[in-house]
Amino acid sequence: TGGGRGIGKQIALRLAEAGAVVAINYRSNSTAAEETVQQIRATGAQAIAIAADVTYGVDVNRMVATISSELGPIDLLVNNAGIYDLVPHNETTEELWHATIQSNLTSAYLVTWAIKDSMIERRFGRIVNIASVAGLDPRPMSIAYSASKAGLIGLTKSVASALAEYEIRCNAIAPGLIQTEMIDGVEQSTIDTLIAATPLGRIGTPHDVADVALFLLSDQSRFTTGQTIVTSGGRVMLP
């Protein structure tokens, strides 16, 4: 989901390079999604783009039915769609809260639930949820975003536990600062401060996240489930 640009785009390209047939979901930016599809097809791999608002169950069910009809059963799922807020607590409105939770957490639930029964039936499935270090550390300027990503990490662990008996694995990636459109509005001084606090001394790239996603979706991680892999250059470290 959200596969037309940024982290989602790079994951789609990386998976196609590794041999996957890819369905790229987008909500409104058809141009970006189609460009990604064309990039994949230029390599000889197969890909389609499909519009759906993954915050609505009806749209999700239509999307999954279309993908399954055109490409076959869905083996790999990357829940990547999301929005970001950077506002103080007194600007964290009820509308912002609901929109963020819907986009970042409810969407992952809806798409996972639309696909999981097929995975259970085939006893095969691999799910990666794109969380954030904001779900692990306090973010007073991104309260709704932080809460949604913490919820996504909780969803990951619970789904992993519930579906393990069916050979379905579910993991999360918690990126730190990544060079995507999402940080376009962030002041350079803030970015510089974050880089200074990063042991590896740089901003992450979508490639950095895509390689971790490939690992979690491949047989190389066959004994890994319910985990959150932090990809932050060392700025956030789990116990």
N, C-alpha and C positions, 0 to 999 in steps of 0.2 A: 504494500500500500504506500501511497505517496512516492511512487517510483520514478517520477519524471525528472527529478532534479535533486541536487545535493547528495546526501548520504544514500537515499533510496536509489537514485540513478546509478551511483557507483556500485552498489550491491548488485543491482540488476545486470550491469555490464560484467561484473566479476563472476557471477553465477553462470551467465551465458558462456563466458570464456571457459568455464569449467565443465560445460556440457549440458547445462540446464536449459529447458524450454521455459521461457519467461513470460508471465503476464504482468504488465505494468498498470497498476491502478493510479488514476488521477481524479481529482475532483473537478477542476475547471481549466487548468493549463494544458489544453490538448496539444499545443505546439511543442512544449517541452517533452511531453510523453511521446509524441510521434517522432521527434528527433532522436530520442533514446532508442525507440524501436528500430529506426533506420540504422543507427549505429550498430545495433546488435545484428540486424539482418545482413549488414555489409560484411560481417565476419563469417557468414554462412550459417549462423545460429537462427533459431526460430523464436519469434516474439510477437506479442500483440499488446495493444493498449486498450484499456477499458475504463470508461468514466463511471464513477459511482461515489456518492457521498457516504463514506463508511461510518458515519454517525447515525445512519438510519438502517434498521434491520431489513426493510423491504429492498432497499438499494443493494445492500450486501448480499442478500439471497439471490437477487437477479445477477449480480456480478459473478458469484460463485457458480451459478448454474451455467452461465455463458462460458466461463473459463473451462469448466468440466466438459461441456459439450464440444468445444473447439479444440482443446488441448489434452483432455483426459483428466483423471483424478489428480487432485492437488497433493503433492508429497511434501513440499517445502513452503512455509509461510513466513514472511517477514512483515511484522506489524511496525511500520515506520511512519505512518501519517501522524501529523501533529502540528500544534501551534505553540508559540512562545510569547510570554508576557514579561515585560520589564517595567514594573510600576510599583510604587510604594503601597503599603497596606491600605491607606485611605482611598486609593484608586482601584483597589481590587473589588470590583462591583460583583453583585450577584450574577449579572449577565456574563461578565468575564469568567467568573468561576465556572458556571455551567458550560460555557463554550469550550473552555480548556479541558475540563474533565471529559466532555463528550468526545472531543477530538483526540485526546492523548490516551485515554483509558477505556472509555466505553467502546470506541472503535475496535480496539484490540480484542475486547470480549466478544463483540458481535461477529467479527471475521473468524476468530478461533472457533466460536460455537457453530458457525455455518459450515465449517470444514471438518471439525473433529470427528463427527460420526463416520464419515468416509474413511478417515485415518484409522479409527478404531476397527472398522470392518476389515480393513486391509492389514491391520497390525503394523502400520508404518506411518510415521509422521515426524517432522522436525520443524519446530517453531522457534523463531528468534524475535524477541521484542526489543525495539530500540528505546531504551530508557534514557537516563542521563545521570551525571554525577549530582545534579540538582535533587535527585531522589534519595541521595545518601547524606548530603550535608545541608545545613540551613541555607535558605535563599530568601532573605527578608524582602528582596525586591522582585521576587518571582514566586509568590506564595502559592498561587493556583497551579503553576507549572510544576513546582517542586512536589506538591501534593499529588498531582496526577502521575508523575514519574515514580514516586514512592509506591503509589498504588499499582503501577505497572510491574514493579519489581515483586510486590506481593502476589499479584496475579500470576506471574511467571512461576514462582515457587509452588503455589497451590495447584496450578495446572500440571506442572511437572510431577507432583506427587500423585494427583488423581489419575493421570493417564500413563504413568510409567508401566503399569501392568500390560498395556497394549503396545509396548515398544514405541511409544511416542515420547520424544524428548522435547523439552521446552527450556530455553535459556534466554538471558537478556544481555544486552550490551549497554554499558553506561558510558557514553562518550563524554569527554571534557570539551574544551573549546575546539570547535572544528570549523574550518574555513568553508562556510556555506552561506547562502543568502540569508540564513536566519540571524547572522551576526552583522548584517550590513548596517543596521541602525545603531550598533554599539560604538561608543566613542573610542577612539584610538588609545586614549590614556587608560581606559579600562582594560582594553586588550593587552596593552603593554604591562599592566600590573599583573594580569593573569599569566602572561608568558614568564614574567619574573618569578612567579610562584611555582612554575612548572620545572621540575628537575631536568627534563629533557630539553628545555629551553626553546620550545617552538609551539606554534599552533598545530593541531592535528589536521589531517586531510581526510576527505571521504574515503580515499584508498586505505587509510589505516583502519577504518571501521569495517570496510568491505572485506578485508582479509580475515578479520576476526569472525565476521558473519559466515564466510565460506567455511572456516574451521568448524564452527558450531553446527553448520548444516551438513557437514561431510562425515564420513565414517571415521575420520581422525579424532572426532570427539565422541565416539560411541559409548563411552562410560561417563559422560558429562551431562547432567540434567539438573535443572533447578538453580543454576548458577547465574550470577551477574558478573560479567567480565568488564572491569573498568579499563577504559581506553582513554587515558587522560594525560599521558606523558609523565605520570607519577604525581600529579598535583593532588589527586585523591587516592588514598591507598586503603584498601580494606584490611581489617584485623587479620 
